[in-house]
Amino acid sequence: MEMIHVRLVSPPDLTPRAVGLLAGDHSVFNLMVLPELARNPDGDAVECDVLTGGANAVLRGLRELELDRRGSIVIEPVEMAFSSIAAEAEQQQLGALAHAPVWEEVEARIRAEGTYVPSFYLYLVIAGVIGAVGILTNSQILIVAAMVVGPEYGAITSVALGIDRGNGTRIRQGLFALTAGFLLAIVVTFLFSWAIRGLGLQPKAFNLGIRPVSTLIDAPNIFSVVVAVLAGIVGIVSLTQARTSALLGVFISITTIPAAADIGVSCAFSSWSEARGSLAQLLLNIVLLIVVGVLTLRFQRAAWRYISRRSGRSGSS
């Protein structure tokens, strides 16, 4: 049984309508109303638990009452609940809709990943240097480590959400963060690799042109397209379903940070064709992940909207 806990602060004039909406919905349980106890903002405190399958319709109704503007709406996940009444309602009334994503929660999760504090750029730089070491030493383990450390997928999904919602500010912020972050990572990896070359510390195999890891990165092909498309689909689906293990798999399957690191390394060692190939790989992955992210978001909304109509509820936003 999947539920969310909803806490409201409602202006007194809106409380009867809000409580009526909640009390009349079969997916709402444990409804409590505490008149005039809320502060900042002031109003009535209202709490309830909502089955996730019915949460989109409930939250949309509360937004239509402008409770998010005149009061406050807070959503919390319920880790565990014991209620035979709620379990029976979920099984009999919601059906497949019981597993619908709560879109406000999904978008909040994506927006949280799309915040570009200084640590975002620091992680990109560190991931780039780790990737550069992996390329120089032909270490696939270090390449995977660089993929996991890199935070760029959060910015990519934020841009995808911005396109899906028509939010120009979010799109511009995300694209700027990606551009500035990758440029910074490339510059730092170039300086690191240039210092390694100047000090003669590069491994003999790399000097002899034995670079299997680099070859995989700087040669984009049809398989790069297939992996990027599949990773984009899995990434968005895992975000909507809160599957962190699947999301981790996305992090270690997209060739973005390794490509940026290879650009820096290749430029430092005057390997211009490899640098061009890595740049093509980087741009290919970013563009495909954004496009597939937008399409997957829209497909999921349409699919759940269809399921909602079949179930007799308006649960998609």
N, C-alpha and C positions, 0 to 999 in steps of 0.2 A: 504494500500500500504506500503510495507516494503522495505526500502532502506538503504544503507550505503554510507558514504561520504569517498572518497579515495583522499588522498593527496600524491603526488609524488614529489621527487626531482630527475630529470633525467639528466644524462650527455648529453651535446648537441648532441653527435653523436648517442645517442639512442633515443632522443626525437621524431624524425620523425616516427620511428617504433612503439614507445609507443603510440603516438597520433593516428597513423593509426589503431592500434589494438583497441583502445578505440572508435574512431569515427566509426569504422565498426561494432561495437557490438550494437544490438538493445536494450540491457538492460542498456546502458550507456546514461546519460543525464547531462545537465548543464556542459559540458566540457569547461574548461578554460585553456589556455596555457600562461604562463608569462615567456618569455625568459630571462635567465640570472639574475633572481631576487632572486634565492635561495642562501642561505649561510649556510655552515657547515651542510651537504656538499654543495659545490658550484654546480650550475647547473640551469636547467630550472624548474620552479614551474608549476606543472600540477595538476589540481583538477577536480573532477567529482563526480557525484552521480550515484550509480549502484543499480539496483533492486537486492535484495538479492538472488532471484532465479537464476540470471545469474552471481553472484559475484564469485563463485568458478572458473568458466571458465576464467573470466577476470583476477582474481588474479593469476591463474596458468600461463596465458599468460605473465603477467608482470614478474613473477619469472623466466620464461624461458628466458626472455630478460636480466636477472641478475640485474634488477633494485633494488632488495633488497640488493645486494652486492655492486654494483657500485654507487647506489644512496640511496633512502629511500622510503619506502612505509608505510603510516600511514592510519589506518582504524578507522573511527568513526561511531557510530550508528546515524541514523537520526530519531529523536523523532517524527517529524511531517513534512509532505510534501504535498503541494497542486499542482498537475500537472495532468490535464486530459490526456495529451499525455502519461505520464508515467503509469498512471492507466490503460489506454487502452492497452498499450503494455504488461503490466503485465498480464492482463486478456486474451488477445488473443494469446500471444506468449509463455507464461511460463506455464500456467495451474497449475497443482499440484506442479510443480517445483518452483512456486512462494514462497512456504513456506520452501524451502530447507535451512538447516543450513549453515552458512558461516563457513567452517571448520577451517580456520585460526583464526577466532574469538573464536570459541569453544575451540580450543587448547590453545589459549592465556588465556582464562578464567580458564582453568584447571591448566595451568602452574602457574598462579598467586596464585591459592590456594595451590600450591605445593611449597611454599617458607617457609622455616623453621627458621624463626627469633625467638629470645627468647620468644616473646609473644605466639608463638605456644605451647611451653612447659608450659608456665605459665597458659594458658587457660586449658590445659589438667589437670594440677594439681588442679586448682580451680574447674573444673568440677568434678574431682575425689572426692574432699572433699565434694562438694555439694551432690554428689551421696552417699557418706558414711553417711552423715546426713540423707538423705532420707531412706537409708536402716535401720539405727538405730531407726528412728522414724516411720518407715512404711509409709512414705509419698510418694505417687506416683507423686504428683505435683513436689516435689524436684527431683525425678528421671527424669522426663520430662525436668526440668530446666537444669539438668546436661547434658542431651543429646543435648540440644540446644546450650549450652556453648561450648561443646567439638568441636575442629577443625579437628578431625581426618579424617573426610570424604574427606577433600581436599587432604590429603596425600594418601588416598586410591585411589581416582580417578587419582591422578598423577602417581601412580604405574601402574594403569590399562593403562593409556595413554603410559607410557614408554614401557610396554609389547607390546601394539598394534603397536607402532612405532619402536620397537627394540632398544630403547634407554637404554642401560645398566646403564649409569650414573644416569638417572632419577629413575630407579628402585631401585638402591642401596641407593640413597639419601632418597627416600620415605620409604623404609623398615627400614633404620636406624632410621629415625625420628619417625616412628611408634613404633619400639622396644624401643628406648631410652625414648620416651615420655610416653608410657604406663608403663614402668618400674619405671620411676620417679613418675608418678601418683600413682602407687601401693605402692611404698615406703612411700610417704607422707600420703596417706590414712591409711596405716598400723600404722605409728607413731601417727597420729591423733586418730585413734581408740584405740590404745594401751594406750594413755594418758587418753582417756575417760574411758576405763576399769580400769586403775590404780586409777583414782579419783572416781570411782563408780558412774559415771554420766549417764550410759546407762539406757534407759527407762526400767521399770519393765516388760513390755510385751516382749521386746527383751531378757531380762534375763530369762524369762520363756519359751523361745523358740517360741514365737508367732511372726513369721517373714514372713508374706505373701509376702512382696515385695522381700525379699531375695530368697524365694523359687521359685518365677517366674524367677529370674535371673540365679540361679545356677543349673537349671534343663533343659538343652538343649534337644529339641525333634524335631519331624517332623515339628511342627509349627514354631520353630525357623528357620528352613531351608526355609520354605515357605516365611516367612516375610523377611528374608535376601535376598532371590532371587528377590522378588518383589521390595524391597527397592533398590536393585542394579539396576534393570531395570529403575525404575522411576527416580532414581538419575541421571543416564546418560542421559536419554531422557530430563529431565528438564534442564540439563546443555546445551544440544544442542539446545533446544528451548527457553532458557532463561526464564524458568518458576520458579521464585523464591518461589512462594507459595508452589509448589509441592516439591521443594528441601527442604523447611522447614519441610514438612511432613516426608521426609526421615530422617532428623536429629533426629526426635522424635520417630522413629520406629526401629532404629538399636541398638542392645544391645551390645555396645562396652564399652563406659565409665562406665555404670552401672556394667558391668561384672568386669572391672578393679577395681572399687571401692569395689565390693563385695569380691574380692580376698584379698585386704588389710584388710577389716573389719573381714573376716573369719579367716585370719591368726592371727590377733590380739586377737581374742576370741577363738583360738585353734579349730576352726571348720574346720578340714582339708578336709572332704568330700565335704563341701560346696565350699571351695577354689578350689578344683579340678574341680568341676562342673562349677564354674565361669570361670576358665581358659579355659575349653573346649568351653564354650559359646563364650568367647572372640575370640579365634582362629577360631572357626567355622564362626563367623560373618565376620571377616577380610578376611579370605580366600574366602568365598562365594562372598563378595562384590567385591573383586578384579577380580575373575574369571568371574562373571556375568558382571562386568563393561567392561572387554575386549571383551566378546562375544557381548554385546549390542552395543559397538562402531563399531565393525566389521559388525554386522548385519545392522546397520543404514547406514554405508558407502555403503554396497552392495545394500541396498534398494534404496537409492538416486541415486546410479550409474545406476541402472536399470531404474528409472524414467527419469534420464537424457538422457539415450539412446533412450527411448521411445519418448522423447521430441525433439530429434535431437540435443542435446547439450552435451558437455563433461564437466559436471559441478561438478564432484566429485573429491576430492583429496585424 
